[in-house]
Amino acid sequence: MSGKRTGAGTGTGTGTAADAGPDGSTGADPRTGTDGGTGTGADPCTGTWRDRRRRRGDRRPGPPGPYALLPWLLMGLGAFSNLFQGEAANPWLGGLGLLAFNSLYISVVFRGFDKRKRESPVSYWLLAATAAVTFGLAIGYGGSWLLFFPLLSLACGTVLRHRQLAAGLLSLAVVATLIAVWRGNSGTDPWTIGYGTFISGAVTSAILTLAETVMELRDTRQELARTAVEKERLRFSRDLHDLLGHTLSVIVVKSEAARRLAPRDMDAALLQVADIESVGRQALTEIREAVTGYREGSLATELDRARSALTAAGIAPVVRRSGPPLAPQTEALLGWVVREAVTNVVRHSRATTCSFVVDGTSERVRLKVTDDGRGPDPGAPATPGIGGTGLTGLTERLAAAGGSLRAGPEPERGFVLTAQLPVDGPDRADGADGDTAAGTAPSPTLGR
């Protein structure tokens, strides 16, 4: 059955089930991804089962609603029976009290499930009115009317929290026990009334607090997921900017060099073209690594590329490096700084010399890039602010790793960029002192 299910009925088969051919083919049209049927391209049985399973997974249990506390009003059936059988004195007064209690109880419970309404003064006034009615009915009738105390405790559990709840439930349990002892006609042990009153509110409050905490944790998890996505997007946009900004600048410079050399030295021009091909291939590899998030550049490699790019642009590179070995994360960050600095020097500086000095102590490393340029040509067309955006992004990266980035013009001529980082990488950034962040504010001249 190599793809025989092809729209004979409703045309919904995909040919992806167990009826695949011996060569592993599914009988699907390679251009459309379907088996020639006219349906949706999903197996009705499998698709429906998966949809049901997914919907079942999305239906997470939430906090109980106010309707969950309404059945407890059935505890007042004994009082209603007393009224109906004429066993209670002043039945009209008792009926009005019963109606008032039920109405107030429902109002308090529904307000207790809305945080804004629960914390409003109206909720506390309604709860006080419910307590007044409960005390009046319990003192006036006793017996089964004492069961309104646990109901009042349930209402307290929906509104009161923390110390208010503890003090309220303890006081209510003591008063309920004393009234039950005084009336003496409850039919149950007075201590049972007091215990039931306390435990009803405590359990209700604990369940609602736990449910609210779970909902807050779900919201926090969703927010963390959104934040992680935003951070990944920001990381990728920075990596893509830094990669393409530098690579395209190098390609442009080498293309101009090849154009100038072609009329008089074809071999040298072809060498520049080969470099352009190499740079392009390397850019493709780096973009793939940036997409997967596994790119860690080497400082030595970036310095070698800087020499090549600056030489092609007619700028003499000077590199001096000393100090202890660096962590891979530190080398990667300094490599980004070198890349962005070279891009800016080539595009904007009109310099003849550019120096890279890497030095530092056993704890911190410093990279200083200096050129003798005069800034962008006033007559040249304006270039979009790739440099400013790149240096601003690098400032944020280095600040997150416990480092700093400063950039600005030299007093007489040229431009200087200084980056500092912990030698052992971002792991030690948490122990850095506060003055490292002081230099992370972007300089007004970053957009050079």
One Martini backbone bead per residue (centre of mass of N, CA, C, O) as a GRO file, in nm:
protein
  448
    1MET     BB    1   0.068   0.054   0.029
    2SER     BB    2   0.190   0.306  -0.169
    3GLY     BB    3  -0.027   0.547  -0.148
    4LYS     BB    4  -0.346   0.454  -0.191
    5ARG     BB    5  -0.455   0.686  -0.008
    6THR     BB    6  -0.619   0.904  -0.253
    7GLY     BB    7  -0.914   1.035  -0.223
    8ALA     BB    8  -1.154   0.831  -0.229
    9GLY     BB    9  -1.311   0.992  -0.037
   10THR     BB   10  -1.234   1.283   0.126
   11GLY     BB   11  -0.911   1.335   0.111
   12THR     BB   12  -0.746   1.314   0.413
   13GLY     BB   13  -0.508   1.161   0.346
   14THR     BB   14  -0.134   1.129   0.372
   15GLY     BB   15   0.049   0.861   0.379
   16THR     BB   16   0.192   0.851   0.697
   17ALA     BB   17   0.148   0.584   0.780
   18ALA     BB   18   0.175   0.232   0.768
   19ASP     BB   19   0.145   0.261   0.425
   20ALA     BB   20   0.422   0.261   0.345
   21GLY     BB   21   0.664   0.197   0.156
   22PRO     BB   22   0.956   0.013   0.128
   23ASP     BB   23   1.123   0.298   0.074
   24GLY     BB   24   0.961   0.515   0.271
   25SER     BB   25   0.737   0.611   0.124
   26THR     BB   26   0.410   0.804   0.125
   27GLY     BB   27   0.264   0.916  -0.145
   28ALA     BB   28   0.348   1.203  -0.171
   29ASP     BB   29   0.345   1.512  -0.288
   30PRO     BB   30   0.632   1.698  -0.318
   31ARG     BB   31   0.491   1.985  -0.378
   32THR     BB   32   0.244   1.967  -0.141
   33GLY     BB   33   0.244   1.731   0.093
   34THR     BB   34   0.039   1.541  -0.043
   35ASP     BB   35  -0.188   1.270  -0.178
   36GLY     BB   36  -0.416   1.424  -0.368
   37GLY     BB   37  -0.614   1.522  -0.194
   38THR     BB   38  -0.889   1.748  -0.075
   39GLY     BB   39  -0.805   1.790   0.203
   40THR     BB   40  -0.608   1.869   0.494
   41GLY     BB   41  -0.370   1.642   0.545
   42ALA     BB   42  -0.518   1.480   0.787
   43ASP     BB   43  -0.565   1.243   0.999
   44PRO     BB   44  -0.859   1.197   1.156
   45CYS     BB   45  -0.771   1.025   1.395
   46THR     BB   46  -0.499   1.145   1.479
   47GLY     BB   47  -0.576   1.445   1.480
   48THR     BB   48  -0.803   1.427   1.689
   49TRP     BB   49  -0.635   1.308   1.921
   50ARG     BB   50  -0.428   1.540   1.933
   51ASP     BB   51  -0.625   1.768   1.983
   52ARG     BB   52  -0.739   1.660   2.246
   53ARG     BB   53  -0.471   1.650   2.395
   54ARG     BB   54  -0.402   1.950   2.370
   55ARG     BB   55  -0.659   2.061   2.506
   56ARG     BB   56  -0.615   1.909   2.772
   57GLY     BB   57  -0.340   2.054   2.836
   58ASP     BB   58  -0.468   2.353   2.838
   59ARG     BB   59  -0.657   2.255   3.077
   60ARG     BB   60  -0.602   2.411   3.351
   61PRO     BB   61  -0.628   2.427   3.672
   62GLY     BB   62  -0.791   2.647   3.865
   63PRO     BB   63  -0.931   2.831   4.072
   64PRO     BB   64  -1.175   2.843   4.271
   65GLY     BB   65  -1.491   2.938   4.281
   66PRO     BB   66  -1.766   3.074   4.435
   67TYR     BB   67  -1.954   2.823   4.382
   68ALA     BB   68  -1.801   2.626   4.583
   69LEU     BB   69  -1.944   2.781   4.849
   70LEU     BB   70  -2.260   2.745   4.822
   71PRO     BB   71  -2.330   2.450   4.934
   72TRP     BB   72  -2.283   2.534   5.242
   73LEU     BB   73  -2.577   2.648   5.286
   74LEU     BB   74  -2.701   2.366   5.376
   75MET     BB   75  -2.643   2.410   5.684
   76GLY     BB   76  -2.928   2.585   5.703
   77LEU     BB   77  -3.162   2.365   5.708
   78GLY     BB   78  -3.221   2.350   6.008
   79ALA     BB   79  -3.331   2.638   6.035
   80PHE     BB   80  -3.551   2.608   5.821
   81SER     BB   81  -3.700   2.378   5.966
   82ASN     BB   82  -3.778   2.539   6.215
   83LEU     BB   83  -3.953   2.741   6.059
   84PHE     BB   84  -4.145   2.539   5.911
   85GLN     BB   85  -4.233   2.389   6.200
   86GLY     BB   86  -4.248   2.617   6.435
   87GLU     BB   87  -3.984   2.609   6.648
   88ALA     BB   88  -3.952   2.915   6.610
   89ALA     BB   89  -3.929   3.214   6.722
   90ASN     BB   90  -4.013   3.445   6.528
   91PRO     BB   91  -4.021   3.357   6.213
   92TRP     BB   92  -3.993   3.623   6.058
   93LEU     BB   93  -3.727   3.709   6.181
   94GLY     BB   94  -3.573   3.450   6.101
   95GLY     BB   95  -3.621   3.474   5.796
   96LEU     BB   96  -3.479   3.746   5.759
   97GLY     BB   97  -3.206   3.648   5.869
   98LEU     BB   98  -3.163   3.423   5.661
   99LEU     BB   99  -3.173   3.606   5.411
  100ALA     BB  100  -2.944   3.797   5.496
  101PHE     BB  101  -2.720   3.591   5.519
  102ASN     BB  102  -2.722   3.476   5.233
  103SER     BB  103  -2.672   3.745   5.087
  104LEU     BB  104  -2.408   3.822   5.229
  105TYR     BB  105  -2.247   3.569   5.169
  106ILE     BB  106  -2.253   3.590   4.860
  107SER     BB  107  -2.121   3.867   4.839
  108VAL     BB  108  -1.855   3.804   4.984
  109VAL     BB  109  -1.760   3.564   4.810
  110PHE     BB  110  -1.752   3.711   4.533
  111ARG     BB  111  -1.550   3.935   4.631
  112GLY     BB  112  -1.311   3.738   4.726
  113PHE     BB  113  -1.231   3.663   4.404
  114ASP     BB  114  -1.162   3.975   4.395
  115LYS     BB  115  -0.901   4.161   4.475
  116ARG     BB  116  -1.013   4.447   4.453
  117LYS     BB  117  -1.277   4.392   4.617
  118ARG     BB  118  -1.156   4.257   4.869
  119GLU     BB  119  -0.980   4.534   4.949
  120SER     BB  120  -1.232   4.676   5.004
  121PRO     BB  121  -1.442   4.823   5.236
  122VAL     BB  122  -1.706   4.679   5.156
  123SER     BB  123  -1.625   4.392   5.236
  124TYR     BB  124  -1.594   4.452   5.542
  125TRP     BB  125  -1.885   4.546   5.588
  126LEU     BB  126  -2.023   4.288   5.497
  127LEU     BB  127  -1.880   4.105   5.703
  128ALA     BB  128  -1.990   4.252   5.952
  129ALA     BB  129  -2.289   4.203   5.887
  130THR     BB  130  -2.270   3.896   5.894
  131ALA     BB  131  -2.179   3.878   6.189
  132ALA     BB  132  -2.425   4.015   6.316
  133VAL     BB  133  -2.635   3.810   6.218
  134THR     BB  134  -2.505   3.560   6.344
  135PHE     BB  135  -2.517   3.649   6.637
  136GLY     BB  136  -2.821   3.694   6.652
  137LEU     BB  137  -2.911   3.402   6.577
  138ALA     BB  138  -2.746   3.245   6.789
  139ILE     BB  139  -2.857   3.390   7.044
  140GLY     BB  140  -3.171   3.360   6.979
  141TYR     BB  141  -3.165   3.025   6.904
  142GLY     BB  142  -2.956   2.830   6.845
  143GLY     BB  143  -2.854   2.533   6.775
  144SER     BB  144  -2.857   2.514   6.431
  145TRP     BB  145  -2.770   2.825   6.420
  146LEU     BB  146  -2.459   2.772   6.489
  147LEU     BB  147  -2.374   2.691   6.185
  148PHE     BB  148  -2.308   2.990   6.092
  149PHE     BB  149  -2.014   3.008   6.184
  150PRO     BB  150  -1.871   2.843   5.961
  151LEU     BB  151  -1.978   3.026   5.735
  152LEU     BB  152  -1.841   3.282   5.836
  153SER     BB  153  -1.557   3.162   5.810
  154LEU     BB  154  -1.560   3.128   5.505
  155ALA     BB  155  -1.588   3.430   5.446
  156CYS     BB  156  -1.325   3.510   5.587
  157GLY     BB  157  -1.135   3.334   5.399
  158THR     BB  158  -1.195   3.520   5.136
  159VAL     BB  159  -1.090   3.808   5.268
  160LEU     BB  160  -0.886   3.731   5.469
  161ARG     BB  161  -0.536   3.793   5.573
  162HIS     BB  162  -0.321   3.670   5.776
  163ARG     BB  163  -0.357   3.838   6.062
  164GLN     BB  164  -0.654   3.885   6.029
  165LEU     BB  165  -0.732   3.589   6.009
  166ALA     BB  166  -0.619   3.480   6.275
  167ALA     BB  167  -0.774   3.672   6.463
  168GLY     BB  168  -1.062   3.618   6.357
  169LEU     BB  169  -1.079   3.307   6.397
  170LEU     BB  170  -1.011   3.293   6.695
  171SER     BB  171  -1.240   3.475   6.795
  172LEU     BB  172  -1.476   3.320   6.664
  173ALA     BB  173  -1.430   3.046   6.805
  174VAL     BB  174  -1.464   3.146   7.095
  175VAL     BB  175  -1.747   3.269   7.068
  176ALA     BB  176  -1.890   3.014   6.963
  177THR     BB  177  -1.833   2.844   7.216
  178LEU     BB  178  -1.969   3.026   7.426
  179ILE     BB  179  -2.254   3.024   7.299
  180ALA     BB  180  -2.291   2.717   7.307
  181VAL     BB  181  -2.268   2.695   7.614
  182TRP     BB  182  -2.496   2.894   7.687
  183ARG     BB  183  -2.728   2.754   7.533
  184GLY     BB  184  -2.720   2.418   7.530
  185ASN     BB  185  -2.886   2.339   7.223
  186SER     BB  186  -2.701   2.211   6.980
  187GLY     BB  187  -2.636   1.880   6.995
  188THR     BB  188  -2.336   1.956   7.033
  189ASP     BB  189  -2.027   2.011   7.086
  190PRO     BB  190  -1.888   2.316   7.145
  191TRP     BB  191  -1.602   2.247   7.043
  192THR     BB  192  -1.694   2.175   6.756
  193ILE     BB  193  -1.783   2.455   6.675
  194GLY     BB  194  -1.509   2.592   6.715
  195TYR     BB  195  -1.341   2.412   6.529
  196GLY     BB  196  -1.512   2.446   6.270
  197THR     BB  197  -1.475   2.750   6.251
  198PHE     BB  198  -1.166   2.757   6.221
  199ILE     BB  199  -1.113   2.544   5.989
  200SER     BB  200  -1.281   2.666   5.761
  201GLY     BB  201  -1.119   2.930   5.715
  202ALA     BB  202  -0.834   2.811   5.690
  203VAL     BB  203  -0.879   2.628   5.445
  204THR     BB  204  -0.989   2.836   5.252
  205SER     BB  205  -0.745   3.026   5.255
  206ALA     BB  206  -0.531   2.818   5.167
  207ILE     BB  207  -0.652   2.743   4.894
  208LEU     BB  208  -0.666   3.029   4.771
  209THR     BB  209  -0.368   3.102   4.806
  210LEU     BB  210  -0.255   2.868   4.639
  211ALA     BB  211  -0.405   2.936   4.377
  212GLU     BB  212  -0.286   3.221   4.343
  213THR     BB  213   0.009   3.128   4.332
  214VAL     BB  214  -0.015   2.953   4.082
  215MET     BB  215  -0.106   3.181   3.892
  216GLU     BB  216   0.145   3.356   3.934
  217LEU     BB  217   0.346   3.143   3.830
  218ARG     BB  218   0.230   3.128   3.548
  219ASP     BB  219   0.273   3.424   3.477
  220THR     BB  220   0.577   3.418   3.527
  221ARG     BB  221   0.648   3.203   3.318
  222GLN     BB  222   0.541   3.361   3.075
  223GLU     BB  223   0.722   3.607   3.117
  224LEU     BB  224   0.990   3.453   3.097
  225ALA     BB  225   0.943   3.352   2.812
  226ARG     BB  226   0.921   3.630   2.682
  227THR     BB  227   1.199   3.729   2.775
  228ALA     BB  228   1.365   3.510   2.633
  229VAL     BB  229   1.277   3.585   2.349
  230GLU     BB  230   1.375   3.878   2.354
  231LYS     BB  231   1.673   3.814   2.412
  232GLU     BB  232   1.718   3.642   2.159
  233ARG     BB  233   1.652   3.863   1.959
  234LEU     BB  234   1.867   4.060   2.054
  235ARG     BB  235   2.110   3.879   2.010
  236PHE     BB  236   2.067   3.833   1.706
  237SER     BB  237   2.068   4.129   1.615
  238ARG     BB  238   2.352   4.189   1.712
  239ASP     BB  239   2.504   3.970   1.562
  240LEU     BB  240   2.410   4.050   1.280
  241HIS     BB  241   2.518   4.334   1.282
  242ASP     BB  242   2.818   4.273   1.341
  243LEU     BB  243   2.867   4.083   1.110
  244LEU     BB  244   2.765   4.252   0.862
  245GLY     BB  245   2.906   4.519   0.910
  246HIS     BB  246   3.194   4.408   0.883
  247THR     BB  247   3.182   4.231   0.627
  248LEU     BB  248   3.083   4.448   0.427
  249SER     BB  249   3.317   4.639   0.470
  250VAL     BB  250   3.538   4.446   0.370
  251ILE     BB  251   3.420   4.394   0.090
  252VAL     BB  252   3.429   4.685  -0.007
  253VAL     BB  253   3.731   4.735   0.028
  254LYS     BB  254   3.829   4.495  -0.152
  255SER     BB  255   3.680   4.582  -0.405
  256GLU     BB  256   3.828   4.849  -0.440
  257ALA     BB  257   4.109   4.725  -0.458
  258ALA     BB  258   4.053   4.548  -0.706
  259ARG     BB  259   3.978   4.781  -0.898
  260ARG     BB  260   4.255   4.930  -0.876
  261LEU     BB  261   4.443   4.673  -0.958
  262ALA     BB  262   4.348   4.552  -1.230
  263PRO     BB  263   4.499   4.734  -1.453
  264ARG     BB  264   4.813   4.657  -1.321
  265ASP     BB  265   4.731   4.394  -1.111
  266MET     BB  266   4.581   4.097  -1.137
  267ASP     BB  267   4.691   3.921  -0.910
  268ALA     BB  268   4.615   4.114  -0.678
  269ALA     BB  269   4.315   4.125  -0.747
  270LEU     BB  270   4.263   3.818  -0.712
  271LEU     BB  271   4.340   3.814  -0.414
  272GLN     BB  272   4.105   3.995  -0.325
  273VAL     BB  273   3.881   3.812  -0.430
  274ALA     BB  274   3.955   3.573  -0.251
  275ASP     BB  275   3.902   3.724   0.011
  276ILE     BB  276   3.605   3.774  -0.042
  277GLU     BB  277   3.525   3.478  -0.047
  278SER     BB  278   3.625   3.412   0.237
  279VAL     BB  279   3.452   3.617   0.387
  280GLY     BB  280   3.179   3.508   0.292
  281ARG     BB  281   3.205   3.223   0.407
  282GLN     BB  282   3.252   3.309   0.698
  283ALA     BB  283   2.982   3.458   0.728
  284LEU     BB  284   2.800   3.214   0.694
  285THR     BB  285   2.906   3.061   0.939
  286GLU     BB  286   2.845   3.283   1.152
  287ILE     BB  287   2.542   3.297   1.106
  288ARG     BB  288   2.482   3.010   1.186
  289GLU     BB  289   2.598   3.040   1.473
  290ALA     BB  290   2.408   3.271   1.558
  291VAL     BB  291   2.145   3.114   1.533
  292THR     BB  292   2.241   2.883   1.748
  293GLY     BB  293   2.438   3.027   1.978
  294TYR     BB  294   2.770   2.917   1.924
  295ARG     BB  295   2.934   3.175   1.913
  296GLU     BB  296   3.308   3.195   1.954
  297GLY     BB  297   3.537   3.412   1.941
  298SER     BB  298   3.864   3.502   1.851
  299LEU     BB  299   4.099   3.733   1.912
  300ALA     BB  300   4.320   3.650   1.716
  301THR     BB  301   4.139   3.628   1.466
  302GLU     BB  302   4.036   3.923   1.470
  303LEU     BB  303   4.319   4.053   1.444
  304ASP     BB  304   4.384   3.930   1.170
  305ARG     BB  305   4.142   4.056   1.022
  306ALA     BB  306   4.217   4.345   1.083
  307ARG     BB  307   4.479   4.354   0.924
  308SER     BB  308   4.354   4.291   0.649
  309ALA     BB  309   4.145   4.522   0.633
  310LEU     BB  310   4.341   4.763   0.680
  311THR     BB  311   4.537   4.707   0.448
  312ALA     BB  312   4.322   4.726   0.220
  313ALA     BB  313   4.257   5.040   0.323
  314GLY     BB  314   4.547   5.180   0.395
  315ILE     BB  315   4.601   5.079   0.697
  316ALA     BB  316   4.813   5.069   0.964
  317PRO     BB  317   4.879   4.804   1.167
  318VAL     BB  318   4.884   4.773   1.537
  319VAL     BB  319   4.998   4.502   1.754
  320ARG     BB  320   4.950   4.456   2.115
  321ARG     BB  321   5.022   4.177   2.342
  322SER     BB  322   4.922   4.112   2.686
  323GLY     BB  323   4.903   3.896   2.946
  324PRO     BB  324   4.678   3.689   3.043
  325PRO     BB  325   4.479   3.452   3.000
  326LEU     BB  326   4.163   3.398   2.847
  327ALA     BB  327   3.848   3.363   2.839
  328PRO     BB  328   3.626   3.280   2.602
  329GLN     BB  329   3.421   3.507   2.666
  330THR     BB  330   3.625   3.739   2.657
  331GLU     BB  331   3.729   3.695   2.372
  332ALA     BB  332   3.458   3.731   2.232
  333LEU     BB  333   3.404   4.023   2.320
  334LEU     BB  334   3.669   4.144   2.209
  335GLY     BB  335   3.612   4.058   1.919
  336TRP     BB  336   3.370   4.247   1.883
  337VAL     BB  337   3.526   4.507   1.929
  338VAL     BB  338   3.723   4.478   1.695
  339ARG     BB  339   3.516   4.461   1.471
  340GLU     BB  340   3.378   4.739   1.522
  341ALA     BB  341   3.630   4.916   1.507
  342VAL     BB  342   3.710   4.849   1.215
  343THR     BB  343   3.454   4.944   1.083
  344ASN     BB  344   3.483   5.242   1.169
  345VAL     BB  345   3.763   5.302   1.056
  346VAL     BB  346   3.704   5.232   0.757
  347ARG     BB  347   3.442   5.423   0.722
  348HIS     BB  348   3.526   5.710   0.909
  349SER     BB  349   3.838   5.810   0.973
  350ARG     BB  350   4.085   5.859   0.771
  351ALA     BB  351   4.322   5.678   0.839
  352THR     BB  352   4.675   5.546   0.872
  353THR     BB  353   4.646   5.446   1.178
  354CYS     BB  354   4.609   5.137   1.383
  355SER     BB  355   4.573   5.041   1.726
  356PHE     BB  356   4.631   4.741   1.933
  357VAL     BB  357   4.580   4.704   2.292
  358VAL     BB  358   4.661   4.428   2.508
  359ASP     BB  359   4.591   4.441   2.857
  360GLY     BB  360   4.670   4.372   3.216
  361THR     BB  361   4.564   4.190   3.478
  362SER     BB  362   4.464   3.922   3.678
  363GLU     BB  363   4.149   4.044   3.653
  364ARG     BB  364   4.191   4.258   3.414
  365VAL     BB  365   4.110   4.363   3.082
  366ARG     BB  366   4.251   4.561   2.804
  367LEU     BB  367   4.114   4.742   2.520
  368LYS     BB  368   4.294   4.949   2.278
  369VAL     BB  369   4.170   5.176   2.026
  370THR     BB  370   4.370   5.359   1.785
  371ASP     BB  371   4.351   5.656   1.586
  372ASP     BB  372   4.449   5.919   1.322
  373GLY     BB  373   4.194   6.044   1.250
  374ARG     BB  374   3.926   6.289   1.120
  375GLY     BB  375   3.690   6.154   1.037
  376PRO     BB  376   3.447   6.219   0.848
  377ASP     BB  377   3.364   6.321   0.546
  378PRO     BB  378   3.188   6.605   0.479
  379GLY     BB  379   3.127   6.524   0.161
  380ALA     BB  380   3.004   6.272   0.245
  381PRO     BB  381   2.771   6.061   0.263
  382ALA     BB  382   2.549   5.950   0.466
  383THR     BB  383   2.554   5.699   0.715
  384PRO     BB  384   2.422   5.475   0.869
  385GLY     BB  385   2.415   5.397   1.228
  386ILE     BB  386   2.601   5.141   1.281
  387GLY     BB  387   2.815   5.221   1.485
  388GLY     BB  388   2.632   5.323   1.712
  389THR     BB  389   2.471   5.063   1.748
  390GLY     BB  390   2.711   4.873   1.803
  391LEU     BB  391   2.832   5.020   2.054
  392THR     BB  392   2.579   5.007   2.223
  393GLY     BB  393   2.562   4.698   2.230
  394LEU     BB  394   2.845   4.656   2.356
  395THR     BB  395   2.793   4.804   2.615
  396GLU     BB  396   2.576   4.605   2.716
  397ARG     BB  397   2.744   4.349   2.710
  398LEU     BB  398   2.974   4.438   2.900
  399ALA     BB  399   2.795   4.508   3.140
  400ALA     BB  400   2.682   4.216   3.178
  401ALA     BB  401   3.004   4.114   3.224
  402GLY     BB  402   3.148   4.354   3.406
  403GLY     BB  403   3.205   4.589   3.212
  404SER     BB  404   3.343   4.833   2.973
  405LEU     BB  405   3.273   5.128   2.752
  406ARG     BB  406   3.483   5.359   2.569
  407ALA     BB  407   3.425   5.659   2.363
  408GLY     BB  408   3.641   5.894   2.175
  409PRO     BB  409   3.808   6.167   2.119
  410GLU     BB  410   4.092   6.308   2.080
  411PRO     BB  411   4.234   6.603   2.155
  412GLU     BB  412   4.373   6.629   1.861
  413ARG     BB  413   4.366   6.324   1.725
  414GLY     BB  414   4.130   6.101   1.678
  415PHE     BB  415   4.041   5.771   1.815
  416VAL     BB  416   3.903   5.608   2.114
  417LEU     BB  417   3.883   5.263   2.240
  418THR     BB  418   3.765   5.120   2.558
  419ALA     BB  419   3.797   4.792   2.703
  420GLN     BB  420   3.659   4.613   2.990
  421LEU     BB  421   3.739   4.296   3.163
  422PRO     BB  422   3.720   4.006   3.296
  423VAL     BB  423   3.931   3.745   3.272
  424ASP     BB  424   3.709   3.507   3.368
  425GLY     BB  425   3.456   3.642   3.294
  426PRO     BB  426   3.110   3.660   3.372
  427ASP     BB  427   3.124   3.498   3.647
  428ARG     BB  428   3.261   3.769   3.795
  429ALA     BB  429   3.048   4.001   3.770
  430ASP     BB  430   2.901   3.987   4.052
  431GLY     BB  431   3.177   4.096   4.205
  432ALA     BB  432   3.162   4.360   4.098
  433ASP     BB  433   3.185   4.676   4.116
  434GLY     BB  434   3.005   4.969   4.066
  435ASP     BB  435   3.221   5.122   3.866
  436THR     BB  436   3.170   4.956   3.602
  437ALA     BB  437   2.889   5.095   3.528
  438ALA     BB  438   2.979   5.391   3.483
  439GLY     BB  439   3.105   5.322   3.177
  440THR     BB  440   2.825   5.230   3.009
  441ALA     BB  441   2.759   5.487   2.894
  442PRO     BB  442   2.701   5.625   2.614
  443SER     BB  443   2.861   5.806   2.403
  444PRO     BB  444   2.811   6.082   2.200
  445THR     BB  445   3.045   5.943   1.989
  446LEU     BB  446   2.950   5.653   1.891
  447GLY     BB  447   2.840   5.746   1.589
  448ARG     BB  448   3.106   5.765   1.404
   0.00000   0.00000   0.00000
